[in-house]
Every structure is written in structure tokens, then in C-alpha cells.
Amino acid sequence: MSTVADISLRTARPWHWPLAVAVLLTMGSACLLAGWLPIGFSIVTVFLFAGPHNWLEARYFLSRMPGRWGALRTFFLTGIAGVVALTAGFALLPWLAERGSWGDEGWRVAAAAWNSLLVVWIVALVQIRSRQNPTFDATWSIPIGSIMIAAAWLWPMEWGLLLVYLHPIVALWFLDRELGRQRPAWQGTYRACLACLPLFLAALWWRLASAPSLPGVDALTLRITSHAGADVLGGVSSHLLVATHTFLESLHYAIWIVAIPLVSFRAAPWQLKNVPLARRSMTWRRALAGVVAAGALVMLLLWACFLANYPLTRDVYFTVAMLHVLAEIPFLLRLS
């Protein structure tokens, strides 16, 4: 018994206290601010961090794109085509609805159709990935995908709202995979802290379950509450919904702006010497440098637009941001 205990002690991953303090302090602070000042915290976090987190996320994807696709060509082409097509369809839905004078039923059908295409695309990526990696089990994808499509037609608006709340959580998964690759000794501590996330959510829901809905009737407050699902879940306090979404979104921003760059980037984000695509040729390096510079300019432009017209810019941003939401899916499958 003593020998087994000795081996267990030697192989156990050490507890990383600075990481634990940082993760729990971030979760606690975000939970407190989101519950106390949901609208204000949402406005500030989106204004400050929406642009930088998109820029750093794009920079991360560049670092994870292989220099030559080879056998991954079909996977990446399917991924890129799906991201572009689905984002365009998502952006066109309001315009088509306005021209076609859709009623509520028309909106539900359009949402269900878009959600179904999203599921089909994900299942296709999973199947392609399984052919490239024999250890990747895809037997579950078609039956689960069929159930999800059925749910998309039964509850189209609720299904779309689920995507809003699941998207921030995906960042937690990305960080876990990166820790496994770059800092395996930290992964156990991170997962233990991550197990506290349901406790923070439970505390938020317990505190705000019976809270009155947010009182504001201005355009910005209505946009924020609508994005959090107040129009879909009418029986739930908008205070609770906005606080929950803002809490998760702030964790999402913290991971992409602070955690993943610290763990994954071996150089400053604007330096491309470690990016596989940049090593293909000087032409590729210059092209990628142009992409990174253009992204930085877009980030500055986004801040200027927020200052000029925050409500309109927020609407446009959360429509265009579907691009990066969808782009995460192929890269997450690639890391699996």
C-alpha cells in the first residue's frame, strides 16, 4: 500500500496556486459585477473587449493553421465555406424579413432552417475529421445531429438562444486544450477551478431568480435584454438573463485576451515568425502581416463606432461576430 501511495504522490500533478487564485478571482469578480450592474457591466465589457478579443482570437487561429493543408484540405475548405455561407445567411435574415414582411411564424421557420444548416455543417466536419483521425469517434454525430435538427424545428428561437449561451463556454474548452498542450501541469488546477463555475451560476440564479426585470425602456437596454433572451424567455427575469449572459461573456473575453495569449503565444501577437503559414514564403508573411494590421485597424474603427453610436454598432457587431463564433468550431474539432 505504501508503494502505491508513493507512486500516486510522485505522479500527481502539483496544485498551481497562482492560477487557482487568478481563475477564482476572475470568476468571482465577474459574477459580482454582472449581478450587481448587469447593463452597465455589459456595456463596458463589450465596448472595451469586443474588438481586442476578436483580433487575438483571429491571431490564435492563424497560429493553429498548418502551413500546408495536405490531407486536411477538405476539412479546412468545408470549414471556411460553412463559416462564410452561414454568416452571410445569418446577416441576411433581418434584411430578408424586412423585405418579405415575415410574421412570427416566418421568423421561426427561417431560424429553424438556419439552425438545421448549422447542424448539418458541424456533422459534416465531424465526419471528415473522423476519417483523418482514426481515434476520433464520430459514430455519435449523425444520431445526435438528427435530434438537434428536430429540436431546432420544435423550438427554433430557444435553440438559437442556446447558441448565445454556449458560445462563451467554448472558450473554456479552448483554454483547457491549450493547457493540455502547453502547460499540462496546470490543467488539473484549472479543471478543479472550472468545477466551481456551476456554483457561481447557482449563486447568481438564486440571488436573482425572483428579481424584477430591468426597468430601462431605452433602445440600448432593450437591445441588451433581447440579446440575452428576454423576448424568448418571457417568464424569466431579464435581470437574471442579462447578468448570466454578461457573466459568461466576460469570462470569454478574459480567456481570449489574457489567458490564451499567455499560454499559447510564444511571441507578441503582431510577430508572425512562429506562424506556420508565415514560414511558407515571404509573400505569405507579408499577406498575413497585412491581415493582422487590418484587424488592428478594424479594432480601432470599432471603438470609434461605439463612441459615435453605441446601440447601432452593438447590433452590427453581434451580427458580424457570428463569423468568429462559427470559426471556433473547426479549430475546436482540429484540437480534439
Contacts in CASP RR format, 6 or more apart in sequence:
PFRMAT RR
TARGET T0000
AUTHOR 0000-0000-0000
METHOD contacts of the structure
MODEL  1
MSTVADISLRTARPWHWPLAVAVLLTMGSACLLAGWLPIGFSIVTVFLFA
GPHNWLEARYFLSRMPGRWGALRTFFLTGIAGVVALTAGFALLPWLAERG
SWGDEGWRVAAAAWNSLLVVWIVALVQIRSRQNPTFDATWSIPIGSIMIA
AAWLWPMEWGLLLVYLHPIVALWFLDRELGRQRPAWQGTYRACLACLPLF
LAALWWRLASAPSLPGVDALTLRITSHAGADVLGGVSSHLLVATHTFLES
LHYAIWIVAIPLVSFRAAPWQLKNVPLARRSMTWRRALAGVVAAGALVML
LLWACFLANYPLTRDVYFTVAMLHVLAEIPFLLRLS
13 184 0 8 1.000
13 185 0 8 1.000
13 187 0 8 1.000
13 188 0 8 1.000
13 189 0 8 1.000
14 185 0 8 1.000
15 189 0 8 1.000
16 185 0 8 1.000
16 186 0 8 1.000
16 189 0 8 1.000
19 186 0 8 1.000
19 189 0 8 1.000
19 190 0 8 1.000
19 193 0 8 1.000
20 189 0 8 1.000
20 192 0 8 1.000
20 193 0 8 1.000
23 190 0 8 1.000
23 193 0 8 1.000
23 194 0 8 1.000
24 193 0 8 1.000
24 196 0 8 1.000
26 251 0 8 1.000
26 254 0 8 1.000
27 193 0 8 1.000
27 196 0 8 1.000
27 197 0 8 1.000
27 200 0 8 1.000
27 251 0 8 1.000
28 200 0 8 1.000
30 247 0 8 1.000
30 250 0 8 1.000
30 251 0 8 1.000
30 254 0 8 1.000
31 200 0 8 1.000
31 203 0 8 1.000
31 204 0 8 1.000
31 247 0 8 1.000
33 41 0 8 1.000
33 250 0 8 1.000
34 41 0 8 1.000
34 42 0 8 1.000
34 204 0 8 1.000
34 242 0 8 1.000
34 243 0 8 1.000
34 244 0 8 1.000
34 246 0 8 1.000
34 247 0 8 1.000
34 250 0 8 1.000
35 41 0 8 1.000
35 204 0 8 1.000
35 207 0 8 1.000
35 208 0 8 1.000
35 239 0 8 1.000
35 243 0 8 1.000
35 246 0 8 1.000
35 247 0 8 1.000
38 214 0 8 1.000
38 239 0 8 1.000
38 242 0 8 1.000
38 243 0 8 1.000
38 246 0 8 1.000
39 214 0 8 1.000
39 216 0 8 1.000
39 220 0 8 1.000
39 221 0 8 1.000
39 224 0 8 1.000
39 242 0 8 1.000
41 246 0 8 1.000
41 250 0 8 1.000
42 224 0 8 1.000
42 242 0 8 1.000
42 245 0 8 1.000
42 246 0 8 1.000
42 249 0 8 1.000
43 220 0 8 1.000
43 224 0 8 1.000
43 310 0 8 1.000
45 246 0 8 1.000
45 249 0 8 1.000
45 250 0 8 1.000
45 253 0 8 1.000
46 249 0 8 1.000
46 306 0 8 1.000
46 314 0 8 1.000
46 317 0 8 1.000
47 303 0 8 1.000
47 306 0 8 1.000
47 310 0 8 1.000
49 253 0 8 1.000
49 257 0 8 1.000
50 253 0 8 1.000
50 302 0 8 1.000
50 317 0 8 1.000
50 321 0 8 1.000
51 298 0 8 1.000
51 299 0 8 1.000
51 302 0 8 1.000
51 303 0 8 1.000
52 257 0 8 1.000
52 299 0 8 1.000
53 252 0 8 1.000
53 253 0 8 1.000
53 256 0 8 1.000
53 257 0 8 1.000
54 299 0 8 1.000
54 321 0 8 1.000
54 324 0 8 1.000
55 269 0 8 1.000
55 295 0 8 1.000
55 296 0 8 1.000
55 298 0 8 1.000
55 299 0 8 1.000
56 256 0 8 1.000
56 257 0 8 1.000
56 260 0 8 1.000
56 261 0 8 1.000
56 269 0 8 1.000
57 256 0 8 1.000
57 324 0 8 1.000
57 328 0 8 1.000
58 291 0 8 1.000
58 295 0 8 1.000
58 324 0 8 1.000
59 265 0 8 1.000
59 269 0 8 1.000
59 292 0 8 1.000
60 256 0 8 1.000
60 260 0 8 1.000
60 261 0 8 1.000
60 264 0 8 1.000
60 265 0 8 1.000
61 327 0 8 1.000
61 331 0 8 1.000
62 272 0 8 1.000
62 275 0 8 1.000
62 277 0 8 1.000
62 288 0 8 1.000
62 291 0 8 1.000
62 292 0 8 1.000
63 264 0 8 1.000
63 265 0 8 1.000
63 274 0 8 1.000
63 275 0 8 1.000
63 276 0 8 1.000
64 331 0 8 1.000
64 334 0 8 1.000
64 335 0 8 1.000
65 76 0 8 1.000
65 275 0 8 1.000
65 276 0 8 1.000
65 277 0 8 1.000
66 72 0 8 1.000
66 276 0 8 1.000
66 277 0 8 1.000
67 276 0 8 1.000
67 277 0 8 1.000
67 279 0 8 1.000
67 280 0 8 1.000
68 280 0 8 1.000
69 76 0 8 1.000
71 132 0 8 1.000
72 132 0 8 1.000
72 334 0 8 1.000
74 128 0 8 1.000
75 125 0 8 1.000
75 128 0 8 1.000
75 129 0 8 1.000
75 132 0 8 1.000
75 330 0 8 1.000
75 334 0 8 1.000
76 330 0 8 1.000
78 121 0 8 1.000
78 124 0 8 1.000
78 125 0 8 1.000
78 128 0 8 1.000
78 330 0 8 1.000
79 121 0 8 1.000
79 125 0 8 1.000
79 329 0 8 1.000
79 330 0 8 1.000
82 121 0 8 1.000
82 326 0 8 1.000
83 323 0 8 1.000
83 326 0 8 1.000
83 327 0 8 1.000
83 330 0 8 1.000
86 114 0 8 1.000
86 117 0 8 1.000
86 118 0 8 1.000
86 121 0 8 1.000
86 322 0 8 1.000
86 326 0 8 1.000
87 320 0 8 1.000
87 322 0 8 1.000
87 323 0 8 1.000
87 326 0 8 1.000
89 114 0 8 1.000
90 114 0 8 1.000
90 319 0 8 1.000
90 322 0 8 1.000
91 319 0 8 1.000
91 320 0 8 1.000
91 322 0 8 1.000
93 110 0 8 1.000
93 111 0 8 1.000
93 114 0 8 1.000
94 319 0 8 1.000
96 102 0 8 1.000
96 110 0 8 1.000
97 103 0 8 1.000
97 106 0 8 1.000
97 107 0 8 1.000
97 110 0 8 1.000
102 110 0 8 1.000
107 157 0 8 1.000
108 156 0 8 1.000
108 157 0 8 1.000
109 156 0 8 1.000
111 152 0 8 1.000
111 156 0 8 1.000
111 157 0 8 1.000
111 159 0 8 1.000
111 160 0 8 1.000
112 152 0 8 1.000
112 153 0 8 1.000
112 156 0 8 1.000
112 159 0 8 1.000
115 149 0 8 1.000
115 152 0 8 1.000
115 156 0 8 1.000
115 159 0 8 1.000
115 160 0 8 1.000
115 163 0 8 1.000
116 149 0 8 1.000
116 152 0 8 1.000
116 153 0 8 1.000
118 326 0 8 1.000
119 145 0 8 1.000
119 148 0 8 1.000
119 149 0 8 1.000
119 152 0 8 1.000
120 149 0 8 1.000
122 141 0 8 1.000
122 145 0 8 1.000
122 329 0 8 1.000
123 141 0 8 1.000
123 142 0 8 1.000
123 145 0 8 1.000
125 329 0 8 1.000
125 330 0 8 1.000
125 333 0 8 1.000
126 136 0 8 1.000
126 138 0 8 1.000
126 141 0 8 1.000
126 333 0 8 1.000
127 138 0 8 1.000
127 141 0 8 1.000
127 142 0 8 1.000
129 136 0 8 1.000
129 138 0 8 1.000
129 333 0 8 1.000
129 334 0 8 1.000
129 336 0 8 1.000
130 136 0 8 1.000
130 137 0 8 1.000
130 138 0 8 1.000
130 141 0 8 1.000
136 336 0 8 1.000
148 159 0 8 1.000
151 159 0 8 1.000
152 159 0 8 1.000
157 232 0 8 1.000
158 232 0 8 1.000
158 233 0 8 1.000
161 229 0 8 1.000
161 232 0 8 1.000
161 233 0 8 1.000
163 325 0 8 1.000
164 227 0 8 1.000
164 228 0 8 1.000
164 229 0 8 1.000
164 245 0 8 1.000
165 244 0 8 1.000
165 245 0 8 1.000
165 248 0 8 1.000
167 252 0 8 1.000
167 325 0 8 1.000
167 328 0 8 1.000
168 245 0 8 1.000
168 248 0 8 1.000
168 249 0 8 1.000
168 251 0 8 1.000
168 252 0 8 1.000
169 248 0 8 1.000
169 252 0 8 1.000
170 328 0 8 1.000
170 332 0 8 1.000
171 251 0 8 1.000
171 252 0 8 1.000
171 255 0 8 1.000
171 256 0 8 1.000
171 260 0 8 1.000
172 194 0 8 1.000
172 197 0 8 1.000
172 251 0 8 1.000
172 255 0 8 1.000
173 332 0 8 1.000
174 255 0 8 1.000
174 260 0 8 1.000
174 328 0 8 1.000
174 331 0 8 1.000
174 332 0 8 1.000
174 335 0 8 1.000
175 190 0 8 1.000
175 255 0 8 1.000
175 259 0 8 1.000
175 260 0 8 1.000
175 263 0 8 1.000
176 187 0 8 1.000
176 190 0 8 1.000
176 191 0 8 1.000
176 194 0 8 1.000
177 332 0 8 1.000
177 335 0 8 1.000
177 336 0 8 1.000
178 260 0 8 1.000
178 263 0 8 1.000
178 264 0 8 1.000
179 186 0 8 1.000
179 187 0 8 1.000
179 190 0 8 1.000
179 263 0 8 1.000
180 187 0 8 1.000
181 335 0 8 1.000
182 263 0 8 1.000
182 264 0 8 1.000
183 263 0 8 1.000
200 247 0 8 1.000
201 244 0 8 1.000
201 247 0 8 1.000
204 240 0 8 1.000
204 243 0 8 1.000
204 244 0 8 1.000
204 247 0 8 1.000
205 240 0 8 1.000
205 244 0 8 1.000
208 237 0 8 1.000
208 239 0 8 1.000
208 240 0 8 1.000
208 243 0 8 1.000
209 237 0 8 1.000
209 240 0 8 1.000
210 237 0 8 1.000
211 237 0 8 1.000
211 239 0 8 1.000
211 240 0 8 1.000
212 237 0 8 1.000
212 239 0 8 1.000
213 225 0 8 1.000
213 230 0 8 1.000
213 237 0 8 1.000
213 238 0 8 1.000
213 239 0 8 1.000
214 221 0 8 1.000
214 225 0 8 1.000
214 238 0 8 1.000
214 239 0 8 1.000
214 242 0 8 1.000
216 222 0 8 1.000
219 311 0 8 1.000
220 310 0 8 1.000
220 311 0 8 1.000
220 314 0 8 1.000
223 311 0 8 1.000
223 314 0 8 1.000
223 315 0 8 1.000
224 242 0 8 1.000
224 314 0 8 1.000
225 231 0 8 1.000
225 238 0 8 1.000
225 241 0 8 1.000
225 242 0 8 1.000
227 245 0 8 1.000
227 318 0 8 1.000
228 238 0 8 1.000
228 241 0 8 1.000
228 242 0 8 1.000
228 244 0 8 1.000
228 245 0 8 1.000
228 246 0 8 1.000
229 241 0 8 1.000
229 245 0 8 1.000
230 236 0 8 1.000
230 238 0 8 1.000
230 241 0 8 1.000
230 242 0 8 1.000
233 241 0 8 1.000
261 269 0 8 1.000
266 274 0 8 1.000
267 273 0 8 1.000
267 274 0 8 1.000
269 292 0 8 1.000
270 292 0 8 1.000
270 296 0 8 1.000
272 278 0 8 1.000
272 285 0 8 1.000
272 288 0 8 1.000
272 289 0 8 1.000
272 292 0 8 1.000
273 279 0 8 1.000
275 288 0 8 1.000
277 284 0 8 1.000
277 288 0 8 1.000
278 284 0 8 1.000
278 285 0 8 1.000
278 288 0 8 1.000
278 289 0 8 1.000
279 285 0 8 1.000
302 313 0 8 1.000
302 317 0 8 1.000
305 312 0 8 1.000
305 313 0 8 1.000
305 316 0 8 1.000
306 313 0 8 1.000
306 314 0 8 1.000
END
